[in-house]
Amino acid sequence: MARQGVNTVFLFLIYFNILFITTVRAQDPDRMNVVFILADDLGWSDTSLYGTSNFYETPNIQRLAARGTTFTRAYAASPLCSPTRASILTGQTVARHGFTAPVGHLPETKIVAERGVKAPPKEKSVIPVSATRLDAKLPTLGKLFKNVGYKTAHFGKWHLGSAPYSPLEHGFDVDVPHWPGPGPAGSFVAPWKFPDFKEKYPNEHIEDRMADEAVNWLRKQDKDDPFYLNYWQFSVHAPFDAKESLIKYYRTKVDFKDPQHSPTYAAMVHSLDDAVGRLLDEIDRLGIADNTIIVFYSDNGGNMYDGIVETLPNGERFLTPPTSNAPLKGGKATMFEGGIRVPGIVVWPGVTSPGSVSNVMIQSTDFYPTFVNNLNLNSPDSHSVDGVDITEALKGNDFQHPPIFTYFPHQPPVPDWLPASVSVHHGDWKLIRLFHQGEDGKHSYRLYNLKWDIGEAYDLSGIYPEKVAQMDGHIEKHLNDSQAVLPFPNPGFDEDLYSPEEFGIQKNGPRNPTRIEIE
């Protein structure tokens, strides 16, 4: 009997220790789960977060905001998708990692940016050639999480290169649908054209499917093992199609006094929001919400250069851009706020305050060092990181972000386009340097105070030359430090062909709505 009692006590102690260790591990702040939801081309005014439009309905994004902190000044590292995606995974600015354009689907492999060769005689500068692949040797986030025991999965858009540069080579155990393209293959609503990924039923929507795939993966995970899940949505990139029932609904809401009035685009936003809700529901059902960090972000501003042919309930048809980023100027592929200021929410249990709003400036480069510092990830000392730890901002404390840089050495002819440029934000000020657009190959500048002028209507560079010099010093230091491949003066430039009055003008009206990439 005594021996049996001892065995019983011994077994109880073993059980208690296992329970204690499991409980501590599950609640360990260094072992938090991470869900990173990245929307594609979702503009600052494309949700109900900031009160800029009554057209879109995004209750699940609002639901997410109620759990954490909404940032009013969240910035993408680039006004185009692939460069920002690379910045999230590396913590580096576009100037440093060299993936300056959305070219990850092209057949040519370049893992570093290259100096340009030539430019048309009407151009003052020769622009560099972007990398087309995210170097698989880089210590990207997927690898860092996997190295410390996290389960990892990537669902949705990648656009940083096909194998051997796919998510599977960047630390992710799972990659669905394993597609390198700039948007969904063919359409959002099935039938799709993915080579190895087929719809399960007629008219299946890709975001419904991606959410299902992510949820099914979550259900298979051991609750004792932390996970890092990328849900990088295809929405709301071109091509522009959506569920017919949702398009019909939003047709009834069209008000031409509202700059956002595309029923198709609103239906796409709606499906994006439904997918966010699907993930939240499953996180709640699994009982892991208190141990799961959720980031919601966009890779760049809203698309204002494509055209969508819409139909009103009375049968009348009209052509409209997908969206408007008002009150911000510009949109995707521009250096103005509409191209780079994006929706941003962070839910971090025990750190962020539910339902809080922050006016602190953050950038997509900041998530890498914030995760590294708080979740005990190991980034090698040799890997340069440009982002900063934003934990204090997440806590709601005073936080002055160092200058942030947007390097965009390209000039696609979209509304509000500029020649190859780089910008710096510091406090309320923003300076854009236009490479070699001044006299004798010198740079020209545009200076804005965003507190006074969120719409960037007034260039103050002529009034505050000392501010221009100060902020351009930040730019010069960063470009030198990052060893950026830069534009250079065009030796074949012809002054007679130069037309600066064409800056910002989109030629030939809205682009064909079937087009899905910046050329």
LINMOZI-V138738 format. One record per residue. N is the residue number from 1. RES is the residue in three letters. SS is DSSP state (h for helix, s for strand, l for the rest). Layout:
n=(N	N)
res=(RES	RES)
ss=(SS	SS)
This chain:
n=(1	2	3	4	5	6	7	8	9	10	11	12	13	14	15	16	17	18	19	20	21	22	23	24	25	26	27	28	29	30	31	32	33	34	35	36	37	38	39	40	41	42	43	44	45	46	47	48	49	50	51	52	53	54	55	56	57	58	59	60	61	62	63	64	65	66	67	68	69	70	71	72	73	74	75	76	77	78	79	80	81	82	83	84	85	86	87	88	89	90	91	92	93	94	95	96	97	98	99	100	101	102	103	104	105	106	107	108	109	110	111	112	113	114	115	116	117	118	119	120	121	122	123	124	125	126	127	128	129	130	131	132	133	134	135	136	137	138	139	140	141	142	143	144	145	146	147	148	149	150	151	152	153	154	155	156	157	158	159	160	161	162	163	164	165	166	167	168	169	170	171	172	173	174	175	176	177	178	179	180	181	182	183	184	185	186	187	188	189	190	191	192	193	194	195	196	197	198	199	200	201	202	203	204	205	206	207	208	209	210	211	212	213	214	215	216	217	218	219	220	221	222	223	224	225	226	227	228	229	230	231	232	233	234	235	236	237	238	239	240	241	242	243	244	245	246	247	248	249	250	251	252	253	254	255	256	257	258	259	260	261	262	263	264	265	266	267	268	269	270	271	272	273	274	275	276	277	278	279	280	281	282	283	284	285	286	287	288	289	290	291	292	293	294	295	296	297	298	299	300	301	302	303	304	305	306	307	308	309	310	311	312	313	314	315	316	317	318	319	320	321	322	323	324	325	326	327	328	329	330	331	332	333	334	335	336	337	338	339	340	341	342	343	344	345	346	347	348	349	350	351	352	353	354	355	356	357	358	359	360	361	362	363	364	365	366	367	368	369	370	371	372	373	374	375	376	377	378	379	380	381	382	383	384	385	386	387	388	389	390	391	392	393	394	395	396	397	398	399	400	401	402	403	404	405	406	407	408	409	410	411	412	413	414	415	416	417	418	419	420	421	422	423	424	425	426	427	428	429	430	431	432	433	434	435	436	437	438	439	440	441	442	443	444	445	446	447	448	449	450	451	452	453	454	455	456	457	458	459	460	461	462	463	464	465	466	467	468	469	470	471	472	473	474	475	476	477	478	479	480	481	482	483	484	485	486	487	488	489	490	491	492	493	494	495	496	497	498	499	500	501	502	503	504	505	506	507	508	509	510	511	512	513	514	515	516	517	518	519)
res=(MET	ALA	ARG	GLN	GLY	VAL	ASN	THR	VAL	PHE	LEU	PHE	LEU	ILE	TYR	PHE	ASN	ILE	LEU	PHE	ILE	THR	THR	VAL	ARG	ALA	GLN	ASP	PRO	ASP	ARG	MET	ASN	VAL	VAL	PHE	ILE	LEU	ALA	ASP	ASP	LEU	GLY	TRP	SER	ASP	THR	SER	LEU	TYR	GLY	THR	SER	ASN	PHE	TYR	GLU	THR	PRO	ASN	ILE	GLN	ARG	LEU	ALA	ALA	ARG	GLY	THR	THR	PHE	THR	ARG	ALA	TYR	ALA	ALA	SER	PRO	LEU	CYS	SER	PRO	THR	ARG	ALA	SER	ILE	LEU	THR	GLY	GLN	THR	VAL	ALA	ARG	HIS	GLY	PHE	THR	ALA	PRO	VAL	GLY	HIS	LEU	PRO	GLU	THR	LYS	ILE	VAL	ALA	GLU	ARG	GLY	VAL	LYS	ALA	PRO	PRO	LYS	GLU	LYS	SER	VAL	ILE	PRO	VAL	SER	ALA	THR	ARG	LEU	ASP	ALA	LYS	LEU	PRO	THR	LEU	GLY	LYS	LEU	PHE	LYS	ASN	VAL	GLY	TYR	LYS	THR	ALA	HIS	PHE	GLY	LYS	TRP	HIS	LEU	GLY	SER	ALA	PRO	TYR	SER	PRO	LEU	GLU	HIS	GLY	PHE	ASP	VAL	ASP	VAL	PRO	HIS	TRP	PRO	GLY	PRO	GLY	PRO	ALA	GLY	SER	PHE	VAL	ALA	PRO	TRP	LYS	PHE	PRO	ASP	PHE	LYS	GLU	LYS	TYR	PRO	ASN	GLU	HIS	ILE	GLU	ASP	ARG	MET	ALA	ASP	GLU	ALA	VAL	ASN	TRP	LEU	ARG	LYS	GLN	ASP	LYS	ASP	ASP	PRO	PHE	TYR	LEU	ASN	TYR	TRP	GLN	PHE	SER	VAL	HIS	ALA	PRO	PHE	ASP	ALA	LYS	GLU	SER	LEU	ILE	LYS	TYR	TYR	ARG	THR	LYS	VAL	ASP	PHE	LYS	ASP	PRO	GLN	HIS	SER	PRO	THR	TYR	ALA	ALA	MET	VAL	HIS	SER	LEU	ASP	ASP	ALA	VAL	GLY	ARG	LEU	LEU	ASP	GLU	ILE	ASP	ARG	LEU	GLY	ILE	ALA	ASP	ASN	THR	ILE	ILE	VAL	PHE	TYR	SER	ASP	ASN	GLY	GLY	ASN	MET	TYR	ASP	GLY	ILE	VAL	GLU	THR	LEU	PRO	ASN	GLY	GLU	ARG	PHE	LEU	THR	PRO	PRO	THR	SER	ASN	ALA	PRO	LEU	LYS	GLY	GLY	LYS	ALA	THR	MET	PHE	GLU	GLY	GLY	ILE	ARG	VAL	PRO	GLY	ILE	VAL	VAL	TRP	PRO	GLY	VAL	THR	SER	PRO	GLY	SER	VAL	SER	ASN	VAL	MET	ILE	GLN	SER	THR	ASP	PHE	TYR	PRO	THR	PHE	VAL	ASN	ASN	LEU	ASN	LEU	ASN	SER	PRO	ASP	SER	HIS	SER	VAL	ASP	GLY	VAL	ASP	ILE	THR	GLU	ALA	LEU	LYS	GLY	ASN	ASP	PHE	GLN	HIS	PRO	PRO	ILE	PHE	THR	TYR	PHE	PRO	HIS	GLN	PRO	PRO	VAL	PRO	ASP	TRP	LEU	PRO	ALA	SER	VAL	SER	VAL	HIS	HIS	GLY	ASP	TRP	LYS	LEU	ILE	ARG	LEU	PHE	HIS	GLN	GLY	GLU	ASP	GLY	LYS	HIS	SER	TYR	ARG	LEU	TYR	ASN	LEU	LYS	TRP	ASP	ILE	GLY	GLU	ALA	TYR	ASP	LEU	SER	GLY	ILE	TYR	PRO	GLU	LYS	VAL	ALA	GLN	MET	ASP	GLY	HIS	ILE	GLU	LYS	HIS	LEU	ASN	ASP	SER	GLN	ALA	VAL	LEU	PRO	PHE	PRO	ASN	PRO	GLY	PHE	ASP	GLU	ASP	LEU	TYR	SER	PRO	GLU	GLU	PHE	GLY	ILE	GLN	LYS	ASN	GLY	PRO	ARG	ASN	PRO	THR	ARG	ILE	GLU	ILE	GLU)
ss=(l	h	h	h	h	h	h	h	h	h	h	h	h	h	h	h	h	h	h	h	h	h	h	h	h	h	h	l	h	h	h	l	s	s	s	s	s	s	s	l	l	l	l	l	l	l	l	l	l	l	l	l	l	l	l	l	l	l	h	h	h	h	h	h	h	l	l	l	s	s	s	s	s	s	s	l	l	l	l	l	h	h	h	h	h	h	h	h	h	h	l	l	l	h	h	h	h	l	l	l	l	l	l	l	l	l	l	l	l	l	l	l	l	s	l	l	l	l	l	l	l	l	l	l	s	s	l	l	s	l	l	l	l	l	l	l	l	l	l	l	h	h	h	h	h	h	h	l	l	l	s	s	s	s	s	s	l	l	l	l	l	l	l	l	l	l	h	h	h	l	l	l	l	s	s	s	l	l	l	l	l	l	l	l	l	l	l	l	s	l	l	l	l	l	l	l	l	l	l	l	l	l	l	l	s	h	h	h	h	h	h	h	h	h	h	h	h	h	h	l	l	l	l	l	l	l	s	s	s	s	s	s	l	l	l	l	l	l	l	l	l	l	l	h	h	h	h	h	h	h	h	l	l	l	l	l	l	l	l	l	l	l	h	h	h	h	h	h	h	h	h	h	h	h	h	h	h	h	h	h	h	h	h	h	h	l	l	l	h	h	h	s	s	s	s	s	s	s	l	l	l	l	l	l	l	s	l	s	s	s	s	l	l	l	l	l	s	s	s	s	l	l	l	l	l	l	l	l	l	l	l	l	l	l	l	l	h	h	h	h	s	s	s	s	s	s	s	l	l	l	l	l	l	l	l	s	s	s	s	s	s	s	s	l	l	h	h	h	h	h	h	h	h	h	l	l	l	l	l	l	l	l	l	l	l	l	l	l	l	l	h	h	h	h	l	l	l	l	l	l	l	l	l	s	s	s	s	s	l	l	l	l	l	l	l	l	l	l	l	l	s	s	s	s	s	s	l	l	s	s	s	s	s	s	l	l	l	l	h	h	h	l	l	s	s	s	s	s	s	l	l	l	l	l	l	l	l	l	l	l	l	l	l	l	h	h	h	h	h	h	h	h	h	h	h	h	h	h	h	h	h	h	l	l	l	l	l	s	s	l	l	l	l	l	h	h	h	l	l	h	h	h	l	l	l	l	l	l	l	l	s	l	l	l	l	l	l	l	l)
